[in-house]
Amino acid sequence: MSRASLGEYNDLGDRWFIEFMALCAWPGTVHALAWDSPLTRRVVMTNKKKIQVPLQADDIASLCAGDGVLLSGTIYTARDQAHLRICEMIEAGEKLPVDLDGQVVYYCGPTPANARAIGSCGPTTSSRMDPFTPAFLEIGMKGMIGKGRRSTEVVAAVKKAKAVYFVAPGGAGAYLSERVKSCEVVAFADLGPEAIYELVVEDFPVVVAIDSEGNDLYAGLQN
């Protein structure tokens, strides 16, 4: 992928996501992000950390805002409607269809599979899940993947729960699908793309946006 083609992507103005995607596609080289902005200057992809999911406490504690990470293991997708249903079940004291203790939830509604295990599977805007996030953290969720900044309430909840929020490259759903090795609906099949899917991923590229100490990659940036 050329620098020119990278520049054609400007999803929410966060072109650094796409540069990061390219860096993950070309391992073994020391890189620094090229675009000169307050956000890109905070993310330097020198040594990408390889982390297994579900997350372990020691791994979470080792991550700092701005770290590049390659995730491998099992994660779960959930968007707006799945979050709403889970929260309603929590309030009603019902048994949840998925045990989220220690798990990573990916804010994604994948397209139907084609020749790969899954269709395009880029992240959706994380702020839509902000009202539900504290409840998910209280039941043991330890990681989230999405795109964009989070509310101050979510930042505080992430710190309290000693969890982590990752961002994935926006506008790169086809590339990310290559990192998904298997995909299975495990809850709320009637929601279609917004069902909860279990994904097995390998070297799935993300950046730590909020670490377990509450350090926020987006802090101080203008909207």
N, C-alpha and C positions, 0 to 999 in steps of 0.2 A: 504494500500500500504506500503510495507516494505522499509526500508532505502536501501536495496540491489537493489530492483526494481527501486527505484528513481535514483540510481546511473547509471543505464543502459541508461538513457536518457542524451544526451550531445549535444542537438541541438544548433549549433553554439557555443558550449562551455558554454552556459548559463544554467547550471544545476540548478541554483538557481530558475529559473522559475518553474521547476517541484516541487521543495521543496515548493515553495509558493503555487502552486496548491494544494498540499497535506494539507498545513496549512488551506487553505480555505475550504477544504473538512471536516476538523475536527474542527469546531468552538468551542468557549468557553474555549480555553486553551491558556495560554500565551506562545508564541514561540519566538525563535530567530533562524535565519538561521544558519545551521551547517557548510556549506562549508567555509573554511577559504580563502577568496579572497577579494581584495579591493572592489569588487562590492557587494558581499553578506554581508559584514560588514556594508553596508549602508542601508540595508533593514531589519528592525526588525518588525515582525508581532505581535505586542502586542495587540493593539486595532484597528481592521479593521474598516474603515469608511464606512458607508452605504450612498450612494449618489444616488439621483434620476436623471434620464436623460429624456428629455434634461436638460443641465446643467444651473444652476443659477449662477449669478455673485458671490454671497456670498459663494456658495459651491466651486467654482473655487479658490477664494481667500484663502479659508481655507486649501487648499491642498499644501503639500510640497513634493519636490522630495524625494522618498523613502517611501512615505505613501502607505500602502496597502488599497485598496478600493474595495468594492463590489457594482457594478452598477446595478440598476434596472430601467426599463423603455424601451424607444424606441431608437434604434440606427440604423445606416444605413451602409451597406457594400459598399465598392468601392475599386477597384484595378486599375492597370495601365490604361487599356483601358477606363474605366468609368471616371477616372480623366482626361484623354486626351479629351474625348468628352465634359465633363463639361467645361473645360477651353476653348475649341473651341467655345462653346455656349456663354460663358462669353464675349469672344473677339468679337463675332458677335452681341452682344446685344440681344440675344434670351432669351426667358423665360425658366428657368430651370425646369426639370421634377420633382425635389424635392426641397423643401425649406430647405436649410441647416443652416438657421439662428439659432444659439444656439445649433445646433445638434452635435452629436458625430459620426464620421466616423470610421468604423472598416475596416482595411486593410485585407480583407478576401475574399476568393473565395470558398464558401461552396460546399461540395459534395452533391449529391441528398439525399433527405430525406429517412429514413428507418422507423423504428418503432417510431422514435422521430420526432419532428417538423422540424428538420434539420439534415443533415448528419454531418460528421466531419467538424469543422469550426475553425481550428487554424489560428493564425495570419501569414501573409506573411511579408517579409522583408520591413521595412518602408522606407528605403533609396530610393527605386525605386519611391516613391511618392514625394520625396523632390522637384523636379522641379515644381510641381503643388501646393504644400502646401501653399505658400504665397497667391496665388489667391483664394484658398478656405477660408483661414482665412479672407481675405478682404471682402468676401461676408457673413461673420458672423459665419462660423463654429467655435465651441469653444472647441472641443475635438477630439482626434485621438487615436485609439488603434492599435498597431502593435507590432513589435519586432525589437530590435536593435537600435543602435545610429542614431542620425539625424545630418544633416550638420549644420555648424555654422550659415548659413543663415536661416535655419528653426528654430533654437533655438532663434535667434533674432526676427523672425516673431511671434513666439509663445509669447514671452515676450511683444512685441508691441501690439498684439491683446488681451492680458490678457486671453490666452487660456491655454490648458493643453494637454500634450502628455502622454498617458498611454502605458505600455507594458503588454501583456498577455503572459501566459506560452506557449512557443514554444514546439511542440511535444505532445500537449495535446488536439488535436482537438476533440477527442471522449468525453473527460471529459467536455470540454467547451460546446459541443452540449447539454448536460444535463441542462445547464443554459439558453437555448433558448426555450421560451414557444410558440412562433409563428414565422413564416417566410413567407414573401410574396415579389415577384418581383414587384418593383414599377417603374423601368426604365431600358431601354436598354436590353430588354429580349433576343435580338438576340446575346448578348455576353455570354449567358450561365452562367457558374459559375462566370464570371466577370460582370454580370449584377448588378444593384443596388438592394439590398434586404433590406426590412424593417424588423428588428428583434425586438421582444419584449423579453427582457432578465430579469432574476431575480438572484440577487447576483452573477453577472458575475465578476470573480476575475481579478483584474489588479493591477499594481503598477505604481505610478506616476514617470515617468522618466524625464519629463521636466515640471516644475511648471510655474505659471503665472509670476513669477519674473525672469524667465530665468535660474533657478538653474537646472543643468543637472546631472542626476544620473551617466551618463557615463563620465563626465568631468574628465580629467586627467588619464583615463585608456588607456592602450596600446591596439592597435587593435589585 
